[in-house]
Amino acid sequence: MALLFSGNGHLKWAFSEAAVLYLRGNDKARRYLNKLQKRMSKAKALSALAHKLGRSVYFMLKNKTVFDDERFLKP
């Protein structure tokens, strides 16, 4: 997460909140988080999900596309 959120605590907080809200009522995302938790702690897995969300938002804005849930949850 060092590259995307480096030096910007507000951005890190916002994407961490977005990750928690993304998990709400989303079974596919919860399964993905559980898969990450097998390799790391719960906090690090949530941070990894927030980082992935941040990268996807960057590329969505750059390429002027919409969010694709299936593509996002691919390993």
N, C-alpha and C positions, 0 to 999 in steps of 0.2 A: 504494500500500500504506500510505500515511500514515494514512488514517482507521482502518482495522481494526487494525493492529498498532502504532499510535502509542504509544510509551512502554513497550511490553511485549515485551522481547527474547525471553522464554521462549515467548510465543505465536507470534512470528514464526518462531523456530527450529522449533517443533513443526509448524506448517503447512508449512514448507519441507521437513521430513523426510517429512511426509505426502504432499507432492507427488512426491517422489522415489519413495516406495513405490507411489504410485498409477500411476506410469509403468511400473513393473516388470511385464512380461508383459501390458501393455495397449496393443495396437497402435493402437487408436483415439485413445488419449490421446497417444501418441507422434506421431501424425500432426497432432494439434491443436498440440502443442508445436512441431513443425517449421513449422507455419503461423505461429505467433507469432514464431519465430526469423527469419522473412523480414522482419519489421518491426523487430526489436530483437535485442540480443545474447542469447546462450544464458542467461546469468545473469539478465538482466531477464525473459526469457520464463519461466524457472522461477519467479521471484518473482511474476510475473503469474498463473501457474497456482496458486501457493500462496495468493495473495490471493483468487482465485476460489473455491478450496476453502474458505477461511475464511468467505467470504460465504455459500456454499451451506450450510455447517454451521450458521451462525447462523439462516438461514431454515428449515432442517430442524428445528432445536430450537424455533424460534418457532411454526411451523405444525404441529409434531408429524407430520412426514412422513418417508418413507424416501428414501434417496439414489437419484436417477434418473440413470443414466449417460448416456442419450440426451439428456436435457434439459440436463445439465451441459455436454456437449461441443458444443452448438449455439452458433454464433457470436453 
